[in-house]
Amino acid sequence: MPENNESISQIADLVEKFFKTSFNNKPGKIGVSLDERSLIIHLEDFMGSQMENLVKSHDPDALRSVQELMVEHLIPSLTERIQQLTGVEAGPFYYDWADHDLSCVLVSLLGSKTYRDKEDYYLGKDAIHQQIGKITYEIEKVPDATYSYWAADHVLVIVREGILIKLEKAFIEQGATEVLRKVKRNLEKKVVFQESRVEEILKRKLKGIYLDWSFHENNSLLIYVFEN
């Protein structure tokens, strides 16, 4: 694989081109973080006025449906082109949005769970993991394992493994994954925002929280993006 800086620039250019070609528009800002653990694409001002109109209409379901259709339309082709261009074998992608600034994060965990062996040790890590465990227990169960690392100096990634309870597994077996994802996202993001104390612990100003799950893998990805 080429040097990360070259790959990062290529991926950012590729994302911009895909949006312009597919939607005749591009995000206001594209940030890419890449290392052996993950590829993270952070889009700000996601489709600008088109999304802003849906936010103003107070129809979160319509907004989320449009966002998901757009991202799901792009991901297969984007994944293929990223590998062709950079050699990075990305996918599957986790993704989520923050409506207050029309931002979106797409995350692919790389390698065979490399994040387990390449954790970062940083001031406040134990407190962060303790709070995340407490919050997860309030909603479902204590994770079997929690890992975290800095994907960039302003992007903290937290991976929770083994968090699904029997009721959630039953929903998944019945094919109700989208309903479950919607309910979990609304509930967990609210609780994480209110109770995680991440700003207090890390003494940094939070810009956005992004959350998604792989029900097949029984894990969850939590992304904290801080002000630079």
C-alpha positions as CSV (number, residue, x, y, z in Angstrom):
1,M,0.0,0.0,0.0
2,P,1.3,3.5,-0.8
3,E,2.3,5.9,2.0
4,N,-0.8,6.9,4.1
5,N,-0.6,10.6,3.1
6,E,-0.8,9.6,-0.6
7,S,-3.6,7.2,0.0
8,I,-5.5,9.7,2.2
9,S,-5.4,12.3,-0.6
10,Q,-6.5,9.8,-3.2
11,I,-9.4,8.6,-1.1
12,A,-10.5,12.2,-0.4
13,D,-10.4,13.1,-4.1
14,L,-12.3,9.9,-4.9
15,V,-15.1,10.6,-2.4
16,E,-15.5,14.1,-3.8
17,K,-15.6,12.8,-7.4
18,F,-18.2,10.2,-6.4
19,F,-20.5,12.7,-4.8
20,K,-20.2,15.2,-7.7
21,T,-20.9,12.4,-10.3
22,S,-23.7,10.7,-8.4
23,F,-25.5,13.7,-6.8
24,N,-24.2,16.8,-8.7
25,N,-23.0,18.1,-5.3
26,K,-20.1,17.4,-2.9
27,P,-19.7,17.7,0.9
28,G,-18.4,21.0,2.2
29,K,-15.5,19.3,3.8
30,I,-13.9,15.8,3.5
31,G,-11.6,14.4,6.2
32,V,-9.9,11.0,5.8
33,S,-8.0,9.1,8.6
34,L,-6.2,5.9,7.6
35,D,-3.9,3.5,9.5
36,E,-3.6,-0.3,9.8
37,R,-6.7,-0.4,12.1
38,S,-9.3,1.6,10.2
39,L,-10.3,3.9,7.4
40,I,-12.5,6.7,8.5
41,I,-14.2,9.2,6.1
42,H,-15.7,12.2,7.8
43,L,-18.0,14.4,5.6
44,E,-19.2,17.8,6.8
45,D,-22.0,19.8,5.2
46,F,-23.4,16.6,3.8
47,M,-25.3,17.6,0.7
48,G,-25.8,21.1,2.0
49,S,-29.2,22.7,1.3
50,Q,-30.9,19.5,0.2
51,M,-30.4,17.9,3.6
52,E,-30.9,21.1,5.5
53,N,-34.5,21.3,4.0
54,L,-35.2,17.9,5.4
55,V,-33.9,18.9,8.8
56,K,-36.1,22.0,8.8
57,S,-39.1,19.9,7.8
58,H,-38.7,18.0,11.2
59,D,-39.0,14.7,9.4
60,P,-36.1,12.6,10.8
61,D,-37.3,9.4,9.2
62,A,-37.3,11.0,5.7
63,L,-33.9,12.5,6.4
64,R,-32.4,9.2,7.6
65,S,-33.9,7.3,4.6
66,V,-32.4,9.7,2.1
67,Q,-29.0,9.6,3.9
68,E,-29.0,5.8,4.0
69,L,-30.0,5.4,0.4
70,M,-27.2,7.8,-0.7
71,V,-24.5,6.1,1.3
72,E,-25.6,2.6,0.5
73,H,-25.7,3.6,-3.2
74,L,-22.1,4.8,-3.0
75,I,-20.4,2.2,-0.7
76,P,-20.0,-0.8,-3.1
77,S,-18.5,1.2,-5.9
78,L,-16.5,3.3,-3.5
79,T,-15.1,0.2,-1.7
80,E,-14.0,-1.3,-5.1
81,R,-12.3,1.9,-6.3
82,I,-10.5,2.5,-3.0
83,Q,-8.9,-0.9,-3.3
84,Q,-8.0,-0.4,-6.9
85,L,-6.5,3.0,-6.3
86,T,-4.8,2.5,-3.0
87,G,-4.6,-1.2,-2.2
88,V,-6.7,-0.7,1.0
89,E,-9.2,-3.5,1.4
90,A,-12.0,-1.6,3.0
91,G,-15.4,-2.8,4.0
92,P,-17.9,-3.4,5.3
93,F,-18.6,0.1,6.4
94,Y,-20.2,1.4,9.6
95,Y,-21.9,4.7,9.1
96,D,-23.9,7.4,11.0
97,W,-24.9,11.0,10.8
98,A,-25.1,14.1,13.0
99,D,-27.9,16.3,11.9
100,H,-26.9,19.5,13.8
101,D,-24.0,20.1,11.3
102,L,-25.1,17.7,8.4
103,S,-22.0,15.6,8.9
104,C,-21.5,11.9,8.2
105,V,-18.9,9.3,9.2
106,L,-18.1,6.1,7.4
107,V,-15.7,3.6,9.1
108,S,-14.2,0.4,7.9
109,L,-12.2,-1.7,10.4
110,L,-9.2,-3.1,8.6
111,G,-7.3,-6.3,9.0
112,S,-8.3,-9.1,11.3
113,K,-9.5,-7.0,14.2
114,T,-6.2,-5.2,14.3
115,Y,-7.7,-2.7,16.8
116,R,-7.3,-5.4,19.4
117,D,-3.5,-5.6,19.1
118,K,-2.9,-1.9,18.2
119,E,-4.8,-0.2,21.0
120,D,-3.6,3.3,22.2
121,Y,-2.8,4.0,25.9
122,Y,-3.9,7.5,26.7
123,L,-4.7,9.7,29.7
124,G,-8.3,9.0,30.7
125,K,-8.7,5.7,28.9
126,D,-9.7,3.7,31.9
127,A,-12.3,6.3,32.9
128,I,-13.7,6.4,29.3
129,H,-14.0,2.6,29.2
130,Q,-15.6,2.5,32.7
131,Q,-18.2,5.1,31.6
132,I,-18.9,3.3,28.3
133,G,-19.3,0.0,30.2
134,K,-21.7,1.6,32.7
135,I,-23.8,3.2,29.9
136,T,-23.9,0.0,27.9
137,Y,-25.0,-1.9,30.9
138,E,-27.9,0.5,31.5
139,I,-29.2,-0.1,28.0
140,E,-28.3,-3.7,27.3
141,K,-25.3,-5.5,29.0
142,V,-21.7,-4.9,29.9
143,P,-19.6,-5.5,26.7
144,D,-17.6,-8.7,26.6
145,A,-14.6,-6.5,25.6
146,T,-13.9,-2.8,24.9
147,Y,-11.1,-1.4,22.8
148,S,-10.2,2.2,21.9
149,Y,-7.7,4.2,19.9
150,W,-7.1,7.5,18.3
151,A,-7.6,7.3,14.6
152,A,-6.5,11.0,14.3
153,D,-5.6,13.6,16.9
154,H,-9.3,14.6,17.0
155,V,-11.0,11.2,16.3
156,L,-11.4,8.6,19.1
157,V,-12.7,5.2,18.1
158,I,-14.3,2.9,20.6
159,V,-15.2,-0.7,19.7
160,R,-17.5,-2.7,22.0
161,E,-17.7,-6.4,21.4
162,G,-20.4,-8.8,22.6
163,I,-23.2,-6.3,23.6
164,L,-26.4,-7.9,22.2
165,I,-29.0,-9.3,24.7
166,K,-31.3,-12.2,23.9
167,L,-34.2,-9.9,23.1
168,E,-32.2,-8.0,20.5
169,K,-31.0,-11.3,19.0
170,A,-34.6,-12.4,18.6
171,F,-35.4,-9.1,16.8
172,I,-32.5,-9.8,14.4
173,E,-33.6,-13.4,13.8
174,Q,-37.1,-12.1,12.9
175,G,-35.6,-9.7,10.3
176,A,-36.3,-6.6,12.3
177,T,-32.7,-5.2,12.1
178,E,-33.7,-1.8,10.8
179,V,-36.2,-1.2,13.5
180,L,-33.7,-2.3,16.1
181,R,-31.0,-0.2,14.6
182,K,-33.2,2.9,14.7
183,V,-34.4,2.4,18.3
184,K,-30.9,1.6,19.5
185,R,-29.3,4.6,17.7
186,N,-31.9,7.1,19.1
187,L,-31.6,5.7,22.6
188,E,-27.9,5.1,22.9
189,K,-26.7,8.3,21.2
190,K,-28.9,10.3,23.7
191,V,-27.5,8.4,26.7
192,V,-23.9,8.5,25.5
193,F,-24.1,12.2,24.9
194,Q,-25.6,12.9,28.3
195,E,-23.7,10.5,30.5
196,S,-20.3,9.6,28.9
197,R,-18.5,12.6,30.4
198,V,-15.9,12.4,27.6
199,E,-15.4,16.2,27.5
200,E,-14.7,16.3,31.2
201,I,-12.4,13.3,31.2
202,L,-10.4,14.2,28.1
203,K,-10.7,18.0,28.6
204,R,-11.6,18.5,25.0
205,K,-14.6,20.0,23.3
206,L,-16.8,17.5,21.5
207,K,-17.9,18.1,18.0
208,G,-19.9,15.0,17.1
209,I,-20.9,11.5,18.2
210,Y,-21.4,8.7,15.6
211,L,-22.7,5.2,16.4
212,D,-23.3,2.0,14.4
213,W,-23.5,-1.8,14.9
214,S,-22.6,-5.0,13.1
215,F,-25.3,-7.3,14.3
216,H,-23.6,-10.2,12.5
217,E,-20.3,-9.5,14.4
218,N,-22.2,-8.6,17.6
219,N,-20.1,-5.4,18.0
220,S,-20.6,-1.7,18.0
221,L,-18.5,1.3,16.8
222,L,-18.6,4.6,18.7
223,I,-16.8,7.5,17.2
224,Y,-16.1,10.7,19.1
225,V,-15.0,13.7,16.9
226,F,-13.5,16.6,18.8
227,E,-12.8,20.2,17.8
228,N,-9.3,20.5,16.3
